[in-house]
Amino acid sequence: MKKMVELIEKFKVTIAPVVPPIVLSVVKFPDLHRYDLSSIRTIMSGGAPMGKDLEEAVKEKFPHVTLGQVN
């Protein structure tokens, strides 16, 4: 996770296409607050449905982000 958030910060990633286990790992990453991830505008999750609890956790950590699910 550390390398991923470092790269998001460095390259100012705006769209993050990820699977639910990665979304969960990002939300639970203990040092997340140390990185500027404000460039992310959209998180697209696919491959499996995200549960309601995970959706709410994402919205709490990334209130400015549009969250989409593709299955």
Secondary structure as UniProt FT lines:
FT   HELIX           2..11
FT   STRAND          15..18
FT   HELIX           20..28
FT   TURN            30..31
FT   HELIX           32..34
FT   TURN            38..39
FT   STRAND          42..46
FT   HELIX           52..61
FT   TURN            63..64
FT   STRAND          66..70
//
